[in-house]
Amino acid sequence: MKSRIIYSRILYLIFGLVVLICLGLVFLPLWQTLPEPRISPEKGAEISSLAEIKLTFPVEMDRDSVESHLSIQPPVNIQSVWDGNRLTIITESGYPTDMNIQILLSAGATSRNDHRYPKDLAWQFHIRPAEIAYLGKATNTPEIWLVNQRGDNSRQITHTSGRITGFAAEPNGSGFYYSVRNDLGGADIHHTDRDGGHNSLIVNCEHETCGDPAVSRDGRLLAFSRNRDPLDGTTSTADYIYTLLTTEDNPIPAALIQEKGITGSLPSFSPDGLKLAFYDKNSRGIRVQYPEGRHDFLLGTGRPQKGAWSPDGTRLAFVEDIFEDEVVSSTLYVVDLVSGTITEPFKDILPQIELGEPDWSPNGRKIILGARLSGGPIGRQLWLLDLEGLEATPLTGDLSRMQAAPKWSPDGQWIVFQQSRPGVTGSKPEAVVWNSKNHSTAVVAEDAAMPAWAP
């Protein structure tokens, strides 16, 4: 009898343990929490308006759950890119500058095995104002300089004894790639951080000339032109496009296209990171290259140029010149890379006008460029083209000065451009900004060329 009682108790105990285990398996996910994801850049860091923010989770997450619980204040349009357990947050048009933003992952975001975050997680960052990078002392000893929109705090970044021929700012604002003439008669590609404290040789081009550096939006790919035959590796009289991965310790440049007949200069990456455009002198046009060579095509134009990408990377604007009786007029084309259609949105609004190269506003609604009446005064003026209302508005009106190479700031408030006085002995180029809030212009740097934005 006693043994039966003991046996029954053992059965009840086993049954109870089984019930507890089952209840644990059912309800454990409800109270089991996850370690916080690692965030890069570090919480509280000052970052650029185009910075990519990465969240690395400890386990594989339910991606839809994470994205539905993720928000940014103030609100901006973002893209979510996953690579395993890592989520990269990419802003489409840039974060608002000179203010704080907050990344919020609200309670309830779950993993693939139903573990969840029980409370809100938040990270703050300060978005630094974009500065203006330019070639200072441009007429004699050009070097990369930085200055703010008010013309304050100008500082020299590089020290190459005036050998710089061109540069490109990294989209995350951390530094610059630039081309420098070497002692062998060629030009090399170098890199420096934003403060100029760390400089490194990226590509030793020896007797060949490397130039036109361009950086992809994620900073992983560098493109540049080089007068090296893509087939046999010998020095050529023509330029070709080469690329390399910046993430490798000892990157080896490779020709973008293994065809001798397709030359290349002036490369530019689309903002969505899916396409690379460059000018092909042999074919007289802008080539748009897709990954793995899919859907590549040529946009015919006799003017060497980069073209201007729309902020979402789906359209490209470029200019074609028409020569008639020694008078030049231009047409602005906009190609839709999704549908393949090409339009002339301002054909009837800007007739008999010679145009400079365009730049697209961050919201995708407007284009800025230089323009002058065909056969009229030589000084190009800045015009603002409204793509939605199809209106053209002049921003400057000093016909004694040439306005060129306008560039929108990432937040859309400012336009920087190069200004010069053609025909005036001893005059030097200037970097000038236009403020969209009060429509005022101000010189921010003298003897300055090739102004661009450093986010």
C-alpha positions, 0 to 999 in steps of 0.5 A: 500500500505504501509503495502504491502511494509513493508510486502515485506521488511520483506520477503526479510529480512527473505530470506536474513537471511536464505541465510546467515545462509545457507552460514554460515553452508556451509562455517563455517568449512572452517574458524572455527579453533580448539584449539591446542591438549594437548601434553604429555610429555610437549613440550621441555621436555627431553625424552627417545628414547622409550618414547610414545608421546600423543596428546589429541584433543579437539574433535573427529578427522578424524584419517586418516586426522591426520595421513596423516598430521603427520610427525616426523623429523628426520624421524622414523617409528612409530605406531599410536594408537587411544583411543577416542580423544587421539593419542599415537605415538609409535616409532618402533625402538627408536628415535635417541639419544642425539638430538632434534626431532620435531613432526609436524601436518601440516595445514589441519588436520580435525575433524570428523565434518570438522573443521580443523587446519589452520596452522602447529603445531610443538613440539620439544623434546630432546632425552636423551642418554641411560645410563647403569643400573647395580648392583654395588658392586655386589659381596657384597652389590648390588645396582642399579647404573647408568653410561653413555657409557663413564664410567662417572657420575656413581651414586647410585640409590637405598639404600637397604643395598645390598638386591637387587636381580634383576631389570628392567628399565622402557621402558620410562626411568622414573625409575626401578622396583626391587626385594628386600630381606625382613626381613621375608625371602622372597623378595618384589617388589619395584619401584624407579624413575630414580634419586632414590628420590622416592621409593615405595613398590609395592608388599609385598610378605612377606614370599614368594619370588617375583623376575624377574620383567618385564615391558610392553612397555607402562609401564602399566603392570608389570609381575614378578615371585612368589612362590604362588599357583595360585589356592589356594593362598598358598606358593608353592615350584614352581614359577608362573607368576603374573601381575598387572596394574601399573596405579592403586592406589592400584594394586592387583597382579593376577596369569597370568594362573590359572593352577597349572601345568604351572609354570613360571619365567623370564617373558618378554613382546614383543615390540609390547605389544601383547605377554608375554613370560616366562620359564615354568620349569615343561614343559621345555620350553618358553611359549608365552602367547597371550591376552585372551589365544589365540594361546598360545604355548610352545617352548621346551628348557631345558635351563631356559631363556627369549629368545630374541624378535625381535624389531617388536615382530613377532619373538623370538630367543632362544637357546637349548643345546645338551649334548653328551659325556659330551660336550655341543653344542647349536643351535640357533632357530628363531621362526616366531610367525606369520607363526609358522615356526621355523628355525636354521639360523646358523646351518651349520655356527656355528657347535659344538659351545656352545651359550649364550643367544641372543639379537636382534639389534634394526633394526632387522637385527643382533643378538649378543650372547656369544659363545665358542667352545664346549669342548674348553676354558671356556671363551665365546666371543661375536659373531655378527650374520647377519640374512640377509647375514648369516654371523658370526663375532667375536667381542672379542677374549680374551679367558681368559675372559668370555663375557655374557649377551650382550644388544644392546642400543636402537639406535644400536650404543652400546652393553653392556655386563658383563665380568669376569675372571673365575678361577681367585681368587678375580676377580670381574665382569665388565660392558663393552661397545662395540662401533659399530662405531670404534669397541672398547671396554671399561670398564664402571663399576667394580664389576658390574653385570647384565648391561642393558640399561635405555633409 
